[in-house]
Amino acid sequence: MFLQPASYRRRRRRDAARFLPVVGLFLFLLPVLWAPQDTPRRDTAPDGIYLFVVWGLLIAAALMISRALALPGEDDDPDPDPGADQDLRS
C-alpha cells in the first residue's frame, strides 16, 4: 500500500514542523559542549554570534515549512460538508 505522493510530502512537512523545535533545542545547547579556550575565562562573543545565526536559520526554516504547509494539496477539500455550518447555527 502506497500513499499518494502529495499526501506523503504533506505528512513529511508536518513531521519536519514538529521536529524543528527539537533541532533548535539541540543547536542552542551545542555551545555548552564546545571545548573551552586556553584562557581561564570563557570567550562568549563567538557563542553569542552562533546563537543569533542559529536563531535566524530556525526562523527561516519555520517560514519555509509553514509556507509549504499552507499550499493547497490535491487531497485537500476546502469545504467537505457545506451544510455543516448551517446545522450548527440552527
C-alpha positions in Angstrom: 0.0 0.0 0.0 1.5 3.3 -1.1 0.3 6.8 -0.3 -0.3 9.4 -2.9 2.9 11.5 -3.4 1.2 14.8 -2.4 -0.2 13.3 0.8 3.1 11.7 1.7 5.0 15.0 1.1 2.5 16.9 3.2 2.9 14.5 6.1 6.7 14.7 5.9 6.4 18.5 6.1 4.2 18.2 9.2 6.8 15.9 10.7 9.5 18.5 9.9 7.5 21.2 11.6 7.1 19.0 14.7 10.8 18.1 14.8 12.1 21.7 14.3 11.9 22.7 18.0 13.9 19.6 18.9 16.6 20.5 16.4 16.5 24.1 17.7 17.0 23.0 21.3 19.9 20.8 20.3 21.5 23.6 18.4 21.0 26.1 21.2 22.6 23.8 23.7 25.5 22.8 21.5 27.8 25.7 22.6 27.8 24.1 26.1 29.6 21.1 24.7 32.4 23.2 22.9 35.8 22.8 24.4 36.9 25.8 26.5 39.8 28.1 25.3 43.2 28.0 26.8 42.3 31.1 28.9 40.6 30.7 32.3 37.7 33.0 31.2 35.3 31.8 28.5 35.0 34.0 25.4 31.3 34.5 24.9 31.4 36.5 21.7 31.5 33.5 19.3 28.8 31.8 21.3 26.5 34.8 21.0 27.1 35.1 17.3 26.4 31.4 16.9 23.2 31.6 18.8 21.9 34.6 16.7 22.8 32.8 13.5 21.1 29.6 14.6 18.0 31.6 15.7 17.8 33.3 12.2 18.2 29.9 10.5 15.4 28.4 12.6 13.1 31.3 11.7 13.9 30.9 8.0 13.3 27.1 8.3 10.0 27.7 10.1 9.0 30.2 7.4 9.7 27.8 4.6 7.9 24.9 6.3 4.9 27.0 7.1 4.6 28.2 3.5 4.9 24.7 2.2 2.2 23.6 4.6 -0.1 26.4 3.5 0.0 25.3 -0.1 -3.2 23.5 -1.1 -2.7 19.9 -1.8 -4.5 17.6 -4.2 -6.0 15.7 -1.3 -7.3 18.8 0.4 -11.0 19.6 0.1 -11.7 23.2 1.0 -15.3 22.5 2.2 -16.0 18.8 2.6 -19.5 19.4 4.0 -21.1 22.7 3.0 -24.2 22.1 5.1 -22.3 21.5 8.4 -22.2 25.2 9.2 -25.9 25.7 8.8 -26.7 22.8 11.2 -24.6 24.5 13.9 -26.4 27.9 13.5 -29.9 26.5 13.8 
